[in-house]
């Protein structure tokens, strides 16, 4: 099973939790299912979250499209750093 790990800095975990909840259906349409959300114990402004996905290529395409749209509107947008993981 594949996963997508996200790291986002300069944010409050409560804000990210709310955003992920509001985006849940849209994420699911693209095969992304939130599994966990963590706050860095040493840095309250750093959040990690991980999605499970059945189709890593589809997930990557969706994330790239969304991030490109956001960056087109604001090239300084604070977007998560995404890591695409395959189980071997």
N, C-alpha and C positions, 0 to 999 in steps of 0.2 A: 504494500500500500504506500502511496506517495503522500508527502506532506509539504506544506509551505509554511516556513517559519518567518515571522515578521518581527523586526526590531524597530521601535519608534522612540525617539528621544524628544525631550522638551514638551511633554504632554502629561496630563493627569490621567490616571488609570480609569477614573470614573467617566471621563469624557470619551475615552476609547471604548469602554464597555457599552456606553449608550450608543455610540456610532455603529459598533459591530451589531448590536441588537437591531438597530433600524435598517441595516444593510443585509440582515440574515437571509431574507428571501431572494434578494438579487444575487447574493453569493451562491446560494443553493442552485439557482438557475444555471450557474456556470460550474457546478460541481465542487464548490468549496463549502466545507462544513467545519465551523469553529469547534475545536476540541478543548483548548485551554487558553487562559489569559493570565499572565503573570506580571507583577510589578517587581522591579529590581529592588531587593532588600537594602542595597547600598546606595541606590540613587532613585528617589521617589519620582523623578521625571523621566524614567526609562521604563518602557513597557515592552513585553514580548507576548506574541500570541501565535498560535499554530492552528492551521487548517488541515483537515484530512481531505484528500481528493482522490477520485477514481481516474482522473484524466489530467495528468500533469501538464501536458501541452495545451489543453483547453484552458486550464487555470492560468497558466503563464500568459497566454494570449489575452485573456480577459484583464488580468492585472496590468499588463503592459498598456493595453488600450485605455484603461481608467487613469493610470498614472500619466500617460501622454496627454490626455484631455486636461487633467488638472494642471500639468506643467505648462500647457499652452495658454491657460488662463492666468497662471501665476508661476513664473519660472523659479520663484523662491519658496514654493509650497513645501511644507514639512510632510514628506511622504515616508512611509516605512521602508526600511531596507529588507528586501525579500530574498529568502534563500529557499531554493527548490530542492527537495530531498526525495530520493528514491530508495526504497528498501532493497537490499541485495541479499 
